[in-house]
């Protein structure tokens, strides 16, 4: 339905020229933290808990995903997810666990595994080479940190990313933007001059965004899913329109008219690329926006229902519960009790 600027509350997504990826990155309010810059004498192993456990450690809400990243400065590591999937990460490479899955970092066999919490809060790196100076085994130098991604429920970007992304950050010709921000971050981390904390936060936000953009840039031509959809000139434009006006009374025909394609061709192209129909995607995006507005506690549930395109409060509540798992009032109560 059409809305007037005088009578409706402000949503977290405005009508704007932003592309779909920028809209979603903005909606997550990305922040980050550099946690460790350590050396480890082989053999060694460190376990990193899942995002749910890290939420407790960082005192964040359950609607925040904490994605760990690891940059290998020297040596190499094996990162193994809890599902058994493993990846070799060598010097000059960075890996990001956008899934928030628990994982183990290691080099060599037969070592005791210590936990991330022991290193972070106990301050005791038992694999520190300086404590074993007589040993001649190789050592690994790592920079580790986390990205805090907020408002993640139904976020289409996170659902589209693989569990682990790996990039080379040592070759300026391969991923020039990543190479640049990593080197700026390392310099800032190394010298820690005035304004250090503020600048590092900005670099971490950019690092997260550039990791996603590098992945999007390198998607195979025939791939499918949300990230491929936003690169499609027709489907990407339709997604931008949906995001900009979630409360409009969209139909397949009205969207097809906006991107100048027949409704049947548009519906087929959308479903084939994204894996779901336009109307299902619209509903999910509306519930995503509604969950953000409920978190802010500025508007009544009636206002929010109207803003995302529902004239019936009952219809909105049913849709919200179907996609989020809780009625709107219960979601709001749970969100604020965890803050």
C-alpha positions as CSV (number, residue, x, y, z in Angstrom):
1,X,0.0,0.0,0.0
2,X,1.1,3.6,-0.6
3,X,2.4,5.6,2.4
4,X,2.7,9.3,3.1
5,X,5.8,10.7,4.8
6,X,3.6,12.5,7.4
7,X,1.7,9.5,8.7
8,X,4.1,6.6,8.8
9,X,7.0,5.8,11.1
10,X,10.6,5.9,9.9
11,X,11.9,2.4,8.9
12,X,15.4,1.2,9.0
13,X,15.5,0.9,5.2
14,X,14.7,4.0,3.2
15,X,13.9,4.6,-0.5
16,X,17.4,5.3,-1.8
17,X,19.7,4.6,-4.7
18,X,21.6,2.1,-2.5
19,X,22.2,-1.3,-4.1
20,X,20.8,-4.3,-2.3
21,X,24.2,-5.4,-0.8
22,X,24.7,-1.9,0.6
23,X,21.2,-1.9,2.1
24,X,21.8,-5.3,3.8
25,X,25.3,-4.4,5.1
26,X,23.9,-1.1,6.5
27,X,21.1,-3.0,8.2
28,X,23.5,-5.2,10.2
29,X,25.3,-2.3,11.8
30,X,28.7,-4.1,11.6
31,X,31.2,-3.7,14.3
32,X,34.3,-5.6,15.2
33,X,37.2,-6.3,17.5
34,X,40.8,-7.3,17.1
35,X,41.3,-9.8,19.9
36,X,44.7,-11.6,19.5
37,X,48.0,-11.2,17.8
38,X,49.9,-14.3,19.0
39,X,52.6,-16.7,18.0
40,X,52.2,-20.5,18.5
41,X,54.9,-23.2,18.6
42,X,54.0,-26.3,16.7
43,X,52.2,-28.5,17.6
44,X,49.3,-26.5,19.0
45,X,45.5,-26.3,18.8
46,X,43.0,-23.7,19.9
47,X,39.2,-24.2,19.9
48,X,36.9,-21.2,19.1
49,X,33.3,-21.6,20.3
50,X,30.1,-21.0,18.3
51,X,28.5,-17.6,17.9
52,X,25.9,-18.5,20.6
53,X,28.7,-19.0,23.2
54,X,30.5,-15.9,22.0
55,X,27.3,-13.9,22.5
56,X,27.5,-14.6,26.2
57,X,31.2,-13.7,26.4
58,X,30.6,-10.4,24.5
59,X,27.3,-9.7,26.2
60,X,25.5,-9.3,22.9
61,X,21.9,-10.2,22.0
62,X,20.9,-13.5,20.5
63,X,20.1,-11.7,17.3
64,X,23.8,-10.9,16.8
65,X,26.0,-13.2,14.9
66,X,29.7,-13.2,15.9
67,X,31.9,-14.2,13.0
68,X,35.5,-15.0,13.8
69,X,38.3,-14.2,11.4
70,X,41.9,-15.4,11.3
71,X,44.8,-13.8,9.4
72,X,48.0,-15.9,9.1
73,X,51.1,-13.8,9.1
74,X,53.6,-16.6,9.3
75,X,53.4,-20.4,9.0
76,X,50.0,-22.1,8.3
77,X,46.9,-23.4,10.1
78,X,44.2,-26.0,9.6
79,X,40.8,-24.7,10.5
80,X,38.3,-27.5,11.2
81,X,34.6,-26.8,11.6
82,X,32.4,-28.8,14.0
83,X,30.9,-30.6,11.0
84,X,34.4,-32.0,10.1
85,X,35.0,-29.7,7.2
86,X,38.7,-28.5,7.2
87,X,40.6,-25.8,5.3
88,X,44.3,-25.1,5.0
89,X,45.1,-21.4,5.5
90,X,48.7,-20.4,4.6
91,X,50.8,-17.3,5.3
92,X,49.3,-14.2,3.7
93,X,45.7,-15.7,3.7
94,X,42.7,-14.8,5.8
95,X,39.7,-16.9,6.7
96,X,36.3,-15.7,7.9
97,X,33.7,-17.9,9.6
98,X,30.5,-16.0,8.6
99,X,28.4,-19.0,9.7
100,X,29.4,-18.4,13.4
101,X,30.2,-22.2,13.7
102,X,32.5,-23.5,16.4
103,X,35.9,-24.4,15.0
104,X,39.4,-25.5,15.9
105,X,42.7,-23.9,14.7
106,X,45.8,-26.1,14.7
107,X,49.2,-26.9,13.4
108,X,50.8,-30.3,13.9
109,X,49.4,-33.4,15.6
110,X,49.2,-34.5,19.2
111,X,48.8,-31.2,21.0
112,X,46.5,-30.5,23.9
113,X,43.7,-28.2,22.7
114,X,43.2,-25.0,24.7
115,X,40.1,-22.8,24.5
116,X,39.7,-19.4,23.1
117,X,38.4,-18.3,26.5
118,X,41.6,-19.5,28.2
119,X,43.7,-17.3,26.0
120,X,41.4,-14.3,26.0
121,X,40.5,-14.2,29.7
122,X,43.3,-16.2,31.3
123,X,46.0,-14.6,29.2
124,X,48.0,-17.8,29.1
125,X,49.3,-18.9,25.7
126,X,51.0,-22.2,26.6
127,X,52.2,-22.5,23.0
128,X,54.1,-19.2,23.0
129,X,57.5,-19.8,21.4
130,X,59.3,-17.6,23.9
131,X,58.4,-20.2,26.6
132,X,60.0,-22.9,24.5
133,X,63.0,-21.2,23.1
134,X,65.0,-24.4,22.9
135,X,62.6,-26.0,20.5
136,X,63.3,-25.8,16.8
137,X,59.8,-26.7,15.5
138,X,58.2,-24.0,13.3
139,X,55.8,-21.4,14.7
140,X,52.7,-19.7,13.5
141,X,51.9,-16.0,13.8
142,X,48.2,-15.1,13.8
143,X,45.9,-12.1,14.0
144,X,42.5,-13.1,15.2
145,X,39.3,-11.0,15.7
146,X,35.5,-11.0,15.3
147,X,32.9,-9.2,13.3
148,X,29.7,-8.5,15.2
149,X,26.7,-8.6,12.8
150,X,23.5,-7.3,14.3
151,X,19.9,-8.0,13.3
152,X,20.7,-11.3,11.6
153,X,17.4,-13.1,11.7
154,X,16.2,-13.6,8.1
155,X,19.1,-11.7,6.8
156,X,19.4,-12.8,3.2
157,X,23.2,-12.1,2.9
158,X,24.2,-14.4,5.8
159,X,22.0,-17.2,4.5
160,X,23.8,-16.9,1.1
161,X,27.4,-17.0,2.4
162,X,29.3,-20.2,2.7
163,X,30.4,-21.4,6.2
164,X,34.0,-20.3,5.5
165,X,35.5,-17.7,3.2
166,X,39.2,-17.8,2.4
167,X,41.2,-15.0,0.7
168,X,44.8,-14.2,-0.1
169,X,45.6,-10.7,1.3
170,X,49.3,-10.7,0.4
171,X,48.9,-10.0,-3.3
172,X,47.7,-6.5,-4.2
173,X,46.7,-7.7,-7.7
174,X,44.4,-10.4,-6.5
175,X,42.2,-8.6,-4.0
176,X,43.5,-5.0,-4.0
177,X,40.8,-3.6,-1.7
178,X,41.3,-6.4,0.9
179,X,45.1,-6.1,0.6
180,X,44.9,-2.3,1.3
181,X,42.6,-2.5,4.3
182,X,44.5,-5.4,5.9
183,X,47.8,-3.5,5.7
184,X,46.2,-0.4,7.1
185,X,44.7,-2.5,9.9
186,X,48.0,-4.2,10.7
187,X,49.9,-0.9,10.8
188,X,47.3,0.6,13.2
189,X,47.4,-2.5,15.4
190,X,51.2,-2.4,15.5
191,X,51.7,1.3,16.4
192,X,48.6,2.1,18.4
193,X,48.8,5.9,18.2
194,X,46.1,8.4,19.4
195,X,42.6,7.6,18.0
196,X,43.7,4.0,17.5
197,X,40.5,2.4,18.8
198,X,38.2,4.5,16.6
199,X,40.3,4.0,13.5
200,X,40.6,0.2,14.0
201,X,36.8,0.0,14.3
202,X,36.4,1.6,10.9
203,X,38.9,-0.6,9.3
204,X,37.2,-3.7,10.7
205,X,33.8,-2.6,9.3
206,X,35.5,-2.1,5.9
207,X,37.3,-5.4,6.2
208,X,34.1,-7.3,6.7
209,X,32.4,-5.5,3.8
210,X,35.4,-6.1,1.5
211,X,35.5,-9.8,2.4
212,X,31.8,-10.1,1.3
213,X,32.4,-8.0,-1.9
214,X,35.5,-10.1,-2.8
215,X,33.3,-13.2,-2.6
216,X,30.6,-11.6,-4.7
217,X,33.1,-10.5,-7.3
218,X,34.3,-14.1,-7.7
219,X,31.1,-15.9,-7.9
220,X,30.9,-18.3,-10.9
221,X,28.8,-17.0,-13.8
222,X,26.2,-19.7,-13.6
223,X,25.8,-19.7,-9.8
224,X,22.4,-19.1,-8.1
225,X,21.2,-17.7,-4.7
226,X,20.8,-14.3,-3.3
227,X,24.3,-13.0,-4.1
228,X,24.0,-14.1,-7.7
229,X,20.5,-12.5,-7.8
230,X,21.7,-9.1,-6.8
231,X,24.2,-9.2,-9.6
232,X,21.5,-10.0,-12.1
233,X,20.5,-6.7,-13.8
234,X,16.8,-7.5,-13.7
235,X,16.4,-9.4,-10.4
236,X,18.9,-7.2,-8.6
237,X,16.9,-4.1,-9.5
238,X,13.7,-5.8,-8.3
239,X,15.3,-6.7,-5.0
240,X,16.4,-3.1,-4.6
241,X,12.9,-1.9,-5.2
242,X,11.4,-4.4,-2.7
243,X,14.0,-3.3,-0.1
244,X,13.4,0.4,-0.6
245,X,9.6,0.1,-0.3
246,X,8.7,-3.0,1.8
247,X,5.3,-1.8,2.7
248,X,4.1,-1.2,-0.9
249,X,1.3,-3.5,-2.1
250,X,3.6,-5.5,-4.5
251,X,2.5,-8.1,-6.9
252,X,4.5,-10.1,-9.5
253,X,3.0,-7.8,-12.2
254,X,3.9,-4.6,-10.5
255,X,7.4,-5.7,-10.0
256,X,7.7,-7.0,-13.5
257,X,6.4,-3.6,-14.8
258,X,9.2,-1.8,-12.8
259,X,11.9,-3.9,-14.5
260,X,10.2,-3.9,-17.9
261,X,9.8,-7.7,-18.3
262,X,6.7,-9.8,-18.7
263,X,5.3,-11.2,-15.4
264,X,5.7,-14.8,-16.4
265,X,9.4,-14.3,-17.4
266,X,10.1,-12.3,-14.3
267,X,8.6,-14.9,-12.0
268,X,10.5,-17.7,-13.6
269,X,13.8,-15.8,-13.7
270,X,13.4,-14.7,-10.0
271,X,12.6,-18.2,-8.8
272,X,15.4,-19.8,-10.8
273,X,18.0,-17.4,-9.6
274,X,16.9,-16.9,-6.0
275,X,15.4,-20.3,-5.3
276,X,12.1,-18.8,-4.1
277,X,9.2,-16.9,-5.5
278,X,9.0,-13.1,-5.5
279,X,6.1,-13.0,-3.0
280,X,7.9,-15.3,-0.5
281,X,11.0,-13.1,-0.7
282,X,8.8,-10.0,-0.2
283,X,7.3,-11.5,2.9
284,X,10.7,-12.5,4.4
285,X,12.1,-9.0,3.8
286,X,9.0,-7.5,5.5
287,X,9.5,-9.7,8.5
288,X,13.2,-8.8,8.6
289,X,12.3,-5.1,8.6
290,X,9.6,-5.7,11.2
291,X,12.0,-7.5,13.6
292,X,14.3,-4.5,13.4
293,X,11.5,-2.1,14.2
294,X,10.3,-4.2,17.1
295,X,13.9,-4.1,18.5
296,X,13.9,-0.3,18.5
297,X,10.7,-0.2,20.7
298,X,9.7,3.2,19.1
299,X,6.5,2.1,17.4
300,X,3.5,0.1,18.3
301,X,3.0,-3.3,16.7
302,X,0.0,-1.9,14.8
303,X,2.2,0.8,13.3
304,X,4.9,-1.7,12.3
305,X,2.3,-4.0,10.7
306,X,1.0,-1.1,8.6
307,X,4.5,0.0,7.7
308,X,5.5,-3.3,6.2
309,X,2.3,-3.6,4.3
310,X,-0.3,-5.3,6.5
311,X,-3.8,-3.9,7.1
312,X,-4.7,-6.8,9.3
313,X,-2.9,-7.1,12.6
314,X,-3.8,-10.8,12.7
315,X,-2.3,-11.5,9.3
316,X,0.9,-9.7,10.3
317,X,1.2,-11.7,13.5
318,X,0.7,-15.0,11.7
319,X,3.3,-14.1,9.1
320,X,5.8,-12.9,11.7
321,X,5.4,-16.0,13.8
322,X,5.7,-18.3,10.8
323,X,9.0,-16.8,9.7
324,X,10.6,-15.7,13.1
325,X,9.2,-18.4,15.4
326,X,7.5,-16.0,17.9
327,X,4.6,-13.6,17.8
328,X,5.6,-9.9,17.5
329,X,5.0,-9.0,21.1
330,X,7.0,-12.1,22.4
331,X,9.9,-11.2,20.0
332,X,10.0,-7.7,21.3
333,X,9.9,-8.9,25.0
334,X,12.7,-11.5,24.3
335,X,14.8,-8.9,22.4
336,X,14.7,-6.4,25.3
337,X,15.2,-9.0,28.0
338,X,18.5,-10.0,26.4
339,X,19.9,-6.5,26.2
